[in-house]
Amino acid sequence: MQTEIINKVLSVEDRAQKIIRESERSARDIVTDAQAKANEMVRSSLKAERERESLVIAQAQGDADAQLAEYEASLAGGQHLDRDLLDKVAALIVEKVCMTDFDEGSAK
C-alpha cells in the first residue's frame, strides 16, 4: 500500500513537472510572438513616418524652389530700373559722399 501511494505521488509530481515545463514553453512562445508583433509594429510605424517625412521634405523643397524662382524673377525685373529711381539713388550717394570729411575719416 505504501508503495502504491509513493508511486501515485511520484506520478503526480511527474505530471506537475510536465505541466510546469509546458507552461514555461508556452510562456516563452507567447513572449516571442509578442516581441515579433511589437517589432513589426515598430517597423511599420517607422516606415509610415519616413514616408510622411519624405512628403513633408518634398513639399518644403517645392516651396523653396518656388520662392527661389520668385526671388530670381524679382531680381531679373530689377535690371530695368526706371530713370527716376536711378536719379534718387545717385542723389543719395552724392549726399552721403558730400557729408564725409575725408581728412578726419568720419561722417559729419
Number of C-alpha atoms within 10 A of each C-alpha: 6 7 8 9 10 11 12 12 12 12 12 12 12 12 12 12 12 12 12 12 12 12 12 12 12 12 12 12 12 12 12 12 12 12 12 12 12 12 12 12 12 12 12 12 12 12 12 12 12 12 12 12 12 12 12 12 12 12 12 12 12 12 12 12 12 12 12 12 12 12 12 12 11 11 11 10 10 10 8 8 9 9 8 9 10 11 11 11 11 11 12 12 11 11 11 11 12 12 11 13 11 10 6 8 8 9 11 9
